[in-house]
Amino acid sequence: MIPYGRQDITQADIDAVEAVLRSDFLTQGPTVPRFEQAVAEYCSAQYGVAVNSATSALHIACQALGLGPGDWLWTSPNTFVASANCGLHCGANVDFVDIDSRSYNMSVEQLTAKLEIAEREGRLPKVVVPVHFAGQPCDMPAIARLAKHYGFKIIEDASHAIGANCRSEPVGRCDHSDITVFSFHPVKIITTGEGGIAMTNDAILAERLRRLRTHGITRDPNHMTEPPDGPWYYEQVELGENYRMTDLAAALGASQLDRIDAYIARRHEIAEGYDDALADLPVTTPWRDPKDHSALHLYPILINDSAGKSRREVFEAMRAAGIGVNVHYIPVHIHPVYRKLGFTHDQFPVAEDYYQRAISLPLFPGIDASSQNTVIETLGRATDSKL
Ligand SMILES: *Cc1c(COP(=O)(O)O)cnc(C)c1O
């Protein structure tokens, strides 16, 4: 099976993890802050707070921004469930903004229209979570202008987009957001096994994120309510979680980060190969904004009506031929958890139409030319209405 995504592990990665295994600290040692510093330097942010997943990073990001019962979080329906679940975990209400039919990202027009209505009805969102789908950045300057006007906070879910540029600015620098989250799951751009990080330029938010990832405990007397009993003293000042990243994971991540630019260059080569090879097939290849630089986490194609084959037929033919195609994403609002909250089919028609036709082709740095050709030839046969 040719997978849709796969990690690349080198001897340098293995050596880096082995060195931590032989050291004094498997967790809460020096490797996590070193990795945080390296990611912060890479994307020119002030602070990085590493955690055990992007899901955890989204959760503590919402907590740190004070999201709670009675508040609203808005995100894109075309995302992994974690982008929305973070709102529910804080006891907030969740709503969605339909996507743009070209970028498959949250539509700025739809967001603008929805904000106007929400303002009249007195239910403006406290937090908006734009998702840089497939690695293609959202229009962050426009979303940030709306944030300023309507007074909401922004968490960028950049799980697909470490290494991308929005205009010429690195995603993660938080020029247009309060917090940016990256994922280090093995299918993502770089990996720590499981892992994630929250980037911010706000020292107070960074401090709060650090505290929330470790139970809400502080050892800083300035943040305590009582004078310390002694040198052992700590206080739990709010309810947090144990979301810490291990030093083993951080060592892998730091080693992977050394190769990120080569990974993204390779992803661009593969995508350009698909762009050319698929140009005459009855499929729509993904658009990339020439003003941005995508991290190209995914290569989602749409099966056009002219194919004379359904998405399901094409998907099954690809899988039968040993190609690990996938679908990103089932719109979040049609999962049972969200339908129980009152969401219905057809509420976000652009995301649902996209979902009906989408297939993600294999895209990862280690795919070789012959495997990519197999994908292309198989797709050609699978979409040929004469076969
Ligand atoms: C992968 C992903 C997440 C969750 O990442 P984990 O590190 O697996 O928790 C969240 N949002 C999006 C858009 C993702 O693709």
The ligand as a Gaussian input file, in Angstrom:
#p B3LYP/6-31G(d) Opt

LIG

0 1
 C       -3.929000      16.683000      12.806000
 C       -4.820000      17.828000      13.073000
 C       -5.177000      18.226000      14.368000
 C       -4.833000      17.417000      15.573000
 O       -3.506000      17.150000      15.656000
 P       -2.963000      16.097000      16.742000
 O       -1.538000      16.489000      16.901000
 O       -3.153000      14.752000      16.127000
 O       -3.761000      16.280000      17.975000
 C       -5.930000      19.360000      14.535000
 N       -6.329000      20.084000      13.484000
 C       -6.044000      19.721000      12.228000
 C       -6.496000      20.586000      11.110000
 C       -5.289000      18.581000      11.983000
 O       -5.025000      18.199000      10.737000

